[in-house]
Amino acid sequence: MRRSSSRHARERDGDGPSGGAGGLPRALALTLASALVWGIAHFVTGRRIAGSLLLALYVAVAAAVAAAATVYRPDLLHFAVQPDMLQRLSAALVALGVVWILVVIRSYQILRPLRMSISAKTLGAAAVAVMCFAVGVPMAWSAHSTYVYRDALTSIFRTGSENGRHVDTEDPFNGQARVNILLLGGDAAENRSGVRTDSMTLASVDTETGDTVLLSLPRNLERFPMPPGPARDRFPYGFTGDGPLNPGLLNEVYEYAEQHPDVVPGVPKNHRGPELLKATIAGVLGLHVDYYILVDMFGFADIVDAMGGVKIKITEPIPYGLEGAVLQPGYRTLKGKEALWYGRSRTNSSDYVRMTRQKCLMRAIAEQADPQTVLTSFDKLAAAAKRTLATDIPQELLPALVKLSNKVKDGAEIRSLQFVPPLIYTGNPDFKLIRKLASEAVNSDPHAVSAPPSGAGGSSSASPSASPTEDGTSSGSPDGTASPAPGRKPVSLEASCP
């Protein structure tokens, strides 16, 4: 009698039916159904209150996910750049995974037959373990990816209180019509000491429309004025470098500041270079520089590899590597090192040609970095980004920049103006002309000046101080072929890329 009473109590309170039709297969089938829709197992065994609560929780979670994917989808990127939200999301994913696994286990407990052979018990436990694994792994992967992403985000972007760049979330751009971000490509090669910024482009973005002007300065610009203060006191007649190995080119300013803290007093190491270069380029262009982004060119190859390569059209053979290899013409998917050579090669070419190639390469990467590519190589991309990127953009500005980048992608005009020969002679630049053209570029109607310059108009728009390129090569197309001389007005980036 006592055994019978105990068995009936177990059937009422929790551990399963006495056998019933179907036995173990039925229990596993209903457990699977309950894993897909919470509460089914509880309803089947007469536990209506528990089943109702589980079902309500399941519906609430499903509704929240559906709303996020549909109604609030435009806001997802806004939340995705907020570390606090990412931390909460990671914790929520872990909690959801644990609850889901507990639901699966408990559903099996209340459904399993009381009398089973050892082999049946083993089979049942294995089947439930597989279900738990199927539920837990996606949740664990999502939580891990969220954590990795947050770690990369906080490693690259500091808070406003950390870098002294406080942001008003109500007016993130401080009422500015344009935000100017200096894009730097750093070349820290093994045969060099420090960082040389061989690629320097100011991206001036309209904060309302997203229309963007890319103003590019050559690495070998000389005799440029230094910003007021200790730097100008040391170089009152323009930057002249530091010794015979540093003749005074624009790409030397970053490392010079890092090696000479007295020219940027009060600024810590690894920040002196960006600060002095920002101020210097602001003076050259006559435009305020708000923020900078530095990309290490060798780490850049890791990003391309993590994406699975970048597709680009090559119109002329480009020497690749040190063993005589060549990137052949045609549509190619370049690996990391190949993309790096595409953007850096000057063989049978010039600094000015590769400046155009670099912008075309950045454009291709931005277009091809789709969500599927990012998700499939998330860990590699995050690790490569941490090694490759440095910036003073504060975390608090990221939501506003994300919205602005959406405008840029959604049809905003992107134009490019390069201050290279014969428009500007880098050995003796006409800085008044540079500032005039830069001002006209950012204040003009983008749709009125977006066509590429014609061959006839190229020479007539050259600077009075124009000259051929210093290395004797033409400032031609992205692949080194002859092209019209650069005009005074910015041209569409899409039209200038093959």
C-alpha positions in Angstrom: 0.0 0.0 0.0 2.8 2.4 0.9 4.6 1.8 -2.5 1.3 2.3 -4.3 0.6 5.6 -2.5 4.1 6.8 -3.2 3.8 6.0 -6.9 0.4 7.9 -7.1 2.0 10.8 -5.3 4.8 11.0 -7.9 2.3 10.8 -10.7 0.4 13.8 -9.2 3.3 15.9 -8.2 6.0 15.7 -10.6 8.1 12.9 -12.0 6.0 11.3 -14.7 3.2 9.0 -15.7 3.2 5.4 -15.0 3.8 4.4 -18.6 0.8 5.4 -20.7 0.4 4.9 -24.4 3.6 5.5 -26.4 6.0 5.2 -23.5 9.5 6.7 -24.2 8.9 7.8 -27.8 5.8 9.7 -26.8 7.7 11.4 -23.9 10.5 12.4 -26.2 8.2 13.7 -28.9 6.3 15.8 -26.4 9.5 17.0 -24.8 10.7 18.2 -28.3 7.3 19.9 -28.8 7.7 21.7 -25.4 11.2 22.7 -26.4 9.7 24.4 -29.5 6.7 25.8 -27.7 7.1 26.1 -23.9 4.3 24.6 -21.7 3.0 21.8 -24.0 4.4 19.1 -21.7 2.7 20.8 -18.7 -0.6 21.0 -20.4 -0.5 17.4 -21.4 0.2 16.2 -17.9 -2.6 18.5 -16.4 -0.4 21.2 -15.0 -2.4 24.0 -16.5 -1.2 26.9 -14.3 2.5 26.1 -14.9 1.8 25.5 -18.6 0.0 28.8 -18.9 2.8 30.7 -17.3 5.5 29.1 -19.5 3.4 29.7 -22.6 2.8 33.3 -21.7 6.6 33.8 -21.1 7.4 32.1 -24.4 4.9 34.3 -26.3 6.3 37.4 -24.6 9.9 36.5 -25.6 8.8 35.7 -29.2 6.8 39.0 -29.5 9.8 41.0 -28.2 12.1 39.3 -30.8 9.5 39.9 -33.6 9.1 43.5 -32.6 12.8 44.1 -32.6 13.2 42.5 -36.0 10.3 44.5 -37.6 9.0 47.6 -35.7 12.2 48.6 -34.0 14.6 47.3 -36.6 15.9 50.8 -37.5 16.9 51.3 -33.8 18.9 48.1 -33.6 22.1 49.6 -34.9 21.5 52.5 -32.4 21.5 50.0 -29.5 24.3 48.0 -31.0 26.9 50.7 -30.4 25.9 51.2 -26.7 28.1 49.1 -24.4 25.6 49.1 -21.6 22.9 47.7 -23.8 25.3 45.1 -25.2 26.1 44.0 -21.6 22.4 43.6 -20.8 21.8 41.7 -24.0 24.6 39.3 -23.2 23.3 38.6 -19.7 19.7 38.2 -21.1 20.9 35.7 -23.7 22.6 33.7 -21.0 19.5 33.8 -18.8 17.3 32.8 -21.7 19.5 29.9 -22.6 19.5 28.6 -19.0 15.7 28.9 -18.7 15.2 27.1 -22.0 17.4 24.2 -21.0 15.5 23.9 -17.7 12.2 23.9 -19.5 13.5 21.0 -21.7 14.7 19.0 -18.7 11.6 19.5 -16.6 9.3 18.7 -19.5 11.1 15.3 -19.9 10.9 14.7 -16.2 7.1 15.0 -16.0 6.6 13.0 -19.2 9.1 10.1 -18.9 7.7 6.7 -18.0 8.3 5.6 -14.4 9.5 2.1 -15.3 12.2 2.0 -17.9 15.1 -0.3 -18.6 18.7 1.0 -18.3 19.0 1.2 -22.0 15.8 3.2 -22.3 16.9 5.6 -19.5 20.2 6.1 -21.3 18.5 6.7 -24.6 16.1 9.2 -23.0 18.9 11.0 -21.3 21.0 11.2 -24.5 18.0 12.5 -26.5 17.3 15.2 -23.9 21.0 16.1 -23.8 20.9 16.6 -27.6 17.9 18.9 -27.2 19.6 20.9 -24.5 22.7 21.2 -26.7 20.6 22.4 -29.6 19.1 25.0 -27.5 22.1 26.0 -25.5 24.8 26.3 -28.2 23.0 29.1 -30.2 22.3 31.0 -27.0 25.9 30.6 -25.8 27.3 31.6 -29.2 25.1 34.7 -29.3 26.1 35.7 -25.8 29.8 35.1 -26.6 29.6 37.1 -29.8 27.9 40.0 -28.0 30.6 40.0 -25.4 33.4 39.9 -28.0 31.7 42.7 -29.9 31.3 44.8 -26.7 34.9 44.2 -25.8 36.1 45.3 -29.3 33.8 48.4 -29.1 35.1 49.5 -25.7 38.7 48.8 -26.6 38.5 51.0 -29.8 36.1 53.7 -28.6 36.7 55.4 -25.2 34.0 57.2 -23.3 33.9 61.0 -23.4 35.0 61.2 -19.8 38.1 59.1 -20.6 39.3 61.1 -23.7 37.9 64.5 -22.7 35.4 64.6 -25.6 32.1 65.0 -23.9 29.0 64.6 -26.1 25.6 66.1 -25.7 23.3 63.2 -26.7 20.5 65.7 -27.5 22.8 67.6 -29.9 25.7 65.2 -30.7 27.3 67.3 -33.4 27.0 70.5 -31.3 24.9 72.3 -34.0 27.5 71.8 -36.7 26.4 71.6 -40.3 29.2 69.2 -41.0 31.4 66.8 -39.0 35.0 66.4 -40.2 36.7 63.1 -39.6 40.4 62.6 -40.5 41.0 59.1 -42.0 44.6 58.0 -41.6 46.4 55.0 -43.0 49.4 54.2 -40.9 52.4 52.3 -42.3 54.4 50.9 -39.4 56.7 48.7 -41.5 59.6 46.6 -40.1 62.2 48.8 -41.8 60.7 52.0 -40.2 60.7 53.4 -36.8 57.2 54.4 -35.6 54.2 55.2 -37.7 54.1 57.0 -41.1 50.7 58.2 -42.1 51.0 57.5 -45.8 47.2 58.0 -46.4 45.5 61.2 -45.1 41.9 62.0 -46.1 39.5 64.4 -44.4 35.9 63.1 -44.7 33.6 66.1 -44.4 30.0 64.8 -43.8 26.8 66.9 -43.9 25.1 66.1 -40.7 21.6 66.4 -42.3 21.9 64.7 -45.6 25.0 62.5 -45.3 26.6 64.0 -48.4 30.3 63.5 -48.1 33.4 65.2 -49.5 36.8 63.3 -49.3 39.7 65.8 -49.2 43.0 64.0 -49.7 46.5 65.3 -49.0 49.6 63.6 -50.4 52.1 62.1 -48.0 55.0 64.1 -49.5 53.4 67.6 -49.0 56.2 70.0 -47.9 56.6 73.4 -46.3 53.3 73.3 -44.6 52.6 75.6 -41.6 52.5 74.2 -38.2 49.6 75.0 -35.7 50.2 77.9 -33.3 52.0 77.1 -30.1 55.2 75.1 -29.5 55.1 73.4 -32.9 55.1 76.7 -34.8 57.7 78.1 -32.4 60.0 75.3 -33.4 59.1 75.5 -37.2 58.2 79.1 -37.8 58.6 78.8 -41.6 57.0 75.4 -42.0 57.8 71.9 -41.0 61.4 70.8 -42.0 61.6 67.4 -40.4 64.2 65.9 -38.1 67.4 65.0 -39.7 68.4 63.6 -43.2 66.1 60.6 -43.0 63.1 62.9 -42.3 63.1 65.7 -44.8 59.9 67.3 -43.6 57.0 65.5 -45.3 53.4 65.6 -44.1 53.5 61.8 -43.3 56.3 62.5 -40.7 54.3 64.7 -38.4 52.5 61.9 -36.5 55.7 60.2 -35.5 57.6 63.5 -34.9 55.0 64.4 -32.2 55.2 61.0 -30.6 59.0 61.4 -30.3 59.0 65.0 -29.2 56.4 65.5 -26.4 57.4 69.1 -25.9 55.7 70.1 -29.2 52.3 68.8 -27.9 52.6 69.5 -24.1 50.2 67.8 -21.8 49.1 65.1 -24.3 49.9 61.5 -23.4 51.9 59.1 -25.6 50.0 57.5 -28.5 47.8 60.6 -28.6 50.4 63.3 -29.4 50.7 62.2 -33.0 47.0 62.3 -33.8 46.5 65.7 -32.0 49.4 67.4 -33.9 48.5 65.9 -37.2 44.8 66.9 -36.8 45.8 70.5 -36.0 48.3 70.6 -38.9 45.8 69.3 -41.5 43.2 71.7 -40.1 45.6 74.6 -40.9 46.4 73.3 -44.3 42.8 72.8 -45.4 41.3 75.7 -43.4 38.7 73.3 -41.9 38.3 72.2 -38.4 39.1 68.6 -37.7 36.7 67.0 -35.2 38.0 63.4 -34.9 40.4 61.0 -36.4 40.5 57.2 -37.3 43.8 55.5 -37.7 44.0 52.2 -39.6 47.2 50.2 -39.4 47.8 49.2 -43.0 49.2 45.7 -42.1 46.4 45.0 -39.7 44.1 46.1 -42.5 45.1 42.9 -44.4 43.7 40.9 -41.5 40.3 42.6 -41.8 40.2 41.8 -45.5 41.1 38.1 -44.8 38.4 38.0 -42.1 35.9 39.2 -44.7 36.9 36.4 -47.1 38.6 38.9 -49.4 37.4 41.9 -51.3 36.1 42.0 -54.9 37.5 44.8 -57.1 38.0 45.6 -60.8 41.7 45.9 -61.9 42.1 47.6 -65.3 45.9 47.5 -65.5 48.6 45.0 -64.2 49.8 46.0 -60.7 53.1 44.6 -59.4 52.5 42.5 -56.3 55.1 41.4 -53.7 58.8 41.3 -53.9 59.1 38.3 -56.2 57.8 39.7 -59.4 54.1 38.7 -59.0 51.4 40.7 -60.7 47.8 41.4 -60.0 46.2 40.8 -63.4 43.4 42.9 -64.9 39.8 41.9 -64.5 37.4 41.4 -61.7 39.4 39.9 -58.8 38.8 38.8 -55.2 41.8 40.0 -53.4 43.1 38.4 -50.2 44.5 40.6 -47.4 48.1 40.9 -48.6 46.9 41.4 -52.2 44.5 44.1 -51.2 47.3 45.7 -49.2 49.6 45.8 -52.3 46.8 47.1 -54.4 46.4 50.0 -52.1 50.2 50.6 -51.6 52.0 49.7 -54.8 53.8 52.6 -56.5 55.8 50.5 -59.0 55.3 52.0 -62.5 52.9 54.4 -60.8 52.9 57.2 -58.2 51.8 58.3 -54.8 48.9 60.1 -56.3 47.6 57.1 -58.3 47.6 54.9 -55.3 45.7 57.6 -53.3 42.8 57.0 -55.7 43.2 53.2 -55.5 43.1 53.4 -51.7 39.7 55.3 -51.7 38.3 52.8 -54.2 39.4 50.0 -52.0 37.8 51.5 -49.0 34.6 52.0 -51.0 34.6 48.3 -52.0 35.1 47.1 -48.5 32.4 49.3 -47.1 29.9 48.0 -49.8 30.9 44.3 -49.3 30.9 44.3 -45.5 27.3 42.9 -45.4 25.7 41.5 -42.2 26.1 37.9 -43.4 29.9 38.4 -43.9 30.2 40.1 -40.5 28.4 37.3 -38.7 30.3 34.4 -40.3 33.6 35.9 -39.4 32.7 37.9 -36.3 35.5 36.8 -33.9 38.2 37.3 -36.6 36.8 40.7 -37.5 36.6 41.9 -33.9 40.1 40.7 -33.2 41.5 42.3 -36.3 39.7 45.6 -35.6 41.2 45.8 -32.1 44.7 45.4 -33.5 44.1 47.7 -36.5 42.0 50.7 -35.4 42.6 53.7 -33.2 40.4 56.7 -32.8 39.3 59.6 -30.5 35.6 59.2 -31.4 33.8 58.9 -28.1 31.4 56.0 -27.5 28.5 58.5 -26.8 28.8 59.8 -30.4 28.4 56.3 -32.0 24.6 56.2 -32.2 24.5 59.5 -34.0 27.3 58.4 -36.4 25.5 55.2 -37.1 22.4 57.1 -38.2 24.6 59.4 -40.3 26.3 56.4 -41.9 22.9 55.0 -42.9 22.2 58.3 -44.7 25.6 58.0 -46.5 24.7 54.4 -47.6 21.2 55.3 -48.6 22.1 57.4 -51.6 24.1 60.3 -50.3 26.6 61.8 -52.7 30.2 60.9 -52.0 32.8 63.1 -53.8 36.5 63.2 -53.8 39.1 66.0 -54.3 42.8 65.2 -54.3 45.4 68.0 -53.8 48.0 66.4 -56.1 50.1 67.5 -59.1 49.4 69.2 -61.4 46.7 70.9 -59.4 49.1 71.4 -56.4 52.9 71.2 -56.5 53.8 69.3 -53.4 57.3 70.8 -53.1 56.0 74.3 -52.9 52.2 74.2 -52.3 49.8 77.0 -52.8 48.1 76.8 -49.5 45.7 79.7 -50.2 44.5 77.7 -53.2 44.1 74.5 -51.2 42.0 76.3 -48.5 39.9 78.0 -51.2 39.2 74.7 -53.0 38.5 72.9 -49.8 36.0 75.6 -48.7 34.3 75.5 -52.1 34.1 71.7 -52.0 32.3 71.5 -48.7 30.0 74.4 -49.3 28.9 73.6 -52.9 25.9 71.7 -54.2 27.1 68.1 -54.5 24.8 67.3 -57.4 26.2 70.3 -59.4 29.8 69.2 -59.3 29.7 65.4 -59.1 30.7 64.7 -62.7 34.3 63.7 -63.4 36.5 66.4 -65.1 36.8 66.3 -68.8 40.1 66.0 -70.6 39.8 69.5 -72.0 39.0 71.1 -68.7 41.7 69.4 -66.7 44.6 71.6 -67.7 42.8 74.8 -67.5 41.9 74.2 -63.9 45.5 73.6 -62.8 47.1 75.7 -60.2 49.6 78.4 -61.3 52.2 76.5 -59.2 51.4 73.2 -60.9 54.1 70.8 -62.1 54.5 67.2 -63.2 54.6 64.7 -60.4 58.0 64.5 -58.6 58.7 61.0 -59.5 58.2 61.6 -63.2 55.0 59.5 -63.5 51.6 60.6 -64.5 48.9 61.2 -61.9 46.6 58.9 -63.7 43.9 56.4 -63.1 43.7 54.0 -60.1 45.8 51.5 -62.0 48.4 53.8 -63.3 47.2 54.7 -66.8 47.1 58.2 -68.0 44.0 60.2 -67.1 42.9 63.8 -67.2 44.6 66.2 -64.8 42.7 66.7 -61.5 40.2 69.5 -61.6 39.4 72.1 -58.9 36.1 70.6 -58.1 35.5 67.3 -56.3 34.3 64.4 -58.5 32.0 61.5 -57.7 33.8 58.6 -56.0 31.7 56.2 -57.9 32.6 57.7 -61.3 36.3 57.8 -60.4 36.5 54.1 -59.5 36.6 51.3 -62.1 
